[in-house]
Amino acid sequence: MATLPPPKINYFPDSSLEKQCYNIAEKYVENIPIMNDRNRLGYNLYKYISGEGDVPEILVKSTKIKIIGITGTELAAKISADLTQIKK
């Protein structure tokens, strides 16, 4: 039985909006220890920047991420400050 090689992965360029949103989520690796939670947060941040999602104060609660060492409101405030830097 032969096994095919896995498909190639095309990563987003560093200047893309998607990559910047996911980088914000990865920035808080100490506070959000589960990788899937960070990916979910990054996706929802991208939806917010695109005009389809909720504000970070609601996202932190609705994504049900596990937060360690910081409150949800503090995390939402930090994320909001980071998002102002990448808004168009």
Kinemage of the C-alpha trace (Angstrom):
@kinemage 1
@onewidth
@group {chain A} dominant
@subgroup {mainchain}
@vectorlist {calphas} color= white
{ca met a 1} P 0.000 0.000 0.000
{ca ala a 2} L 1.402 3.405 -0.968
{ca thr a 3} L 0.996 6.548 1.048
{ca leu a 4} L 0.688 9.891 -0.662
{ca pro a 5} L 2.646 12.868 0.647
{ca pro a 6} L 0.652 15.397 2.670
{ca pro a 7} L -0.669 18.471 0.875
{ca lys a 8} L 1.524 21.550 0.836
{ca ile a 9} L 0.608 24.346 3.208
{ca asn a 10} L 0.397 27.883 1.897
{ca tyr a 11} L 1.004 30.327 4.731
{ca phe a 12} L -0.382 33.847 4.750
{ca pro a 13} L 2.156 36.601 3.990
{ca asp a 14} L 3.261 38.598 7.037
{ca ser a 15} L 1.558 41.738 5.747
{ca ser a 16} L -1.859 40.086 5.347
{ca leu a 17} L -4.737 40.942 7.636
{ca glu a 18} L -5.258 37.277 8.566
{ca lys a 19} L -1.649 36.823 9.692
{ca gln a 20} L -1.754 39.998 11.787
{ca cys a 21} L -4.916 38.844 13.591
{ca tyr a 22} L -3.472 35.410 14.318
{ca asn a 23} L -0.227 37.032 15.540
{ca ile a 24} L -2.220 39.050 18.073
{ca ala a 25} L -3.728 35.844 19.430
{ca glu a 26} L -0.288 34.161 19.535
{ca lys a 27} L 1.090 37.132 21.458
{ca tyr a 28} L -0.867 35.987 24.527
{ca val a 29} L 0.468 32.436 24.696
{ca glu a 30} L 1.119 32.788 28.458
{ca asn a 31} L -2.481 33.812 29.118
{ca ile a 32} L -4.150 31.482 26.592
{ca pro a 33} L -2.254 28.178 26.931
{ca ile a 34} L -4.377 26.052 24.579
{ca met a 35} L -3.354 26.400 20.939
{ca asn a 36} L -6.836 25.723 19.591
{ca asp a 37} L -8.211 28.539 21.761
{ca arg a 38} L -5.664 30.949 20.270
{ca asn a 39} L -6.598 29.818 16.749
{ca arg a 40} L -10.285 30.326 17.508
{ca leu a 41} L -9.570 33.781 18.908
{ca gly a 42} L -7.452 34.697 15.873
{ca tyr a 43} L -10.231 33.647 13.519
{ca asn a 44} L -12.809 35.675 15.437
{ca leu a 45} L -10.498 38.702 15.485
{ca tyr a 46} L -10.201 38.445 11.717
{ca lys a 47} L -13.996 38.293 11.418
{ca tyr a 48} L -14.229 41.420 13.602
{ca ile a 49} L -11.702 43.348 11.521
{ca ser a 50} L -13.548 42.264 8.367
{ca gly a 51} L -16.770 43.738 9.760
{ca glu a 52} L -18.594 40.485 10.489
{ca gly a 53} L -17.746 39.727 14.129
{ca asp a 54} L -18.215 41.078 17.621
{ca val a 55} L -16.014 43.500 19.537
{ca pro a 56} L -13.163 42.001 21.622
{ca glu a 57} L -15.043 42.493 24.896
{ca ile a 58} L -17.714 40.093 23.644
{ca leu a 59} L -15.283 37.807 21.774
{ca val a 60} L -13.319 36.940 24.898
{ca lys a 61} L -16.528 35.694 26.538
{ca ser a 62} L -18.210 34.092 23.535
{ca thr a 63} L -15.202 32.080 22.304
{ca lys a 64} L -15.005 30.346 25.696
{ca ile a 65} L -11.213 30.381 25.789
{ca lys a 66} L -9.292 29.324 28.882
{ca ile a 67} L -7.560 32.390 30.348
{ca ile a 68} L -4.781 32.153 32.934
{ca gly a 69} L -3.179 34.938 34.988
{ca ile a 70} L -5.358 37.784 33.706
{ca thr a 71} L -9.039 38.670 33.732
{ca gly a 72} L -11.168 38.591 30.616
{ca thr a 73} L -11.726 42.349 30.651
{ca glu a 74} L -7.983 43.029 30.886
{ca leu a 75} L -7.310 40.666 27.993
{ca ala a 76} L -10.041 42.303 25.918
{ca ala a 77} L -8.559 45.748 26.602
{ca lys a 78} L -5.094 44.588 25.517
{ca ile a 79} L -6.498 42.986 22.368
{ca ser a 80} L -8.437 46.167 21.534
{ca ala a 81} L -5.239 48.182 21.856
{ca asp a 82} L -3.444 45.751 19.532
{ca leu a 83} L -6.255 45.883 16.984
{ca thr a 84} L -6.054 49.662 16.699
{ca gln a 85} L -2.554 49.255 15.288
{ca ile a 86} L -3.642 47.026 12.407
{ca lys a 87} L -6.955 48.663 11.468
{ca lys a 88} L -6.978 50.194 8.005
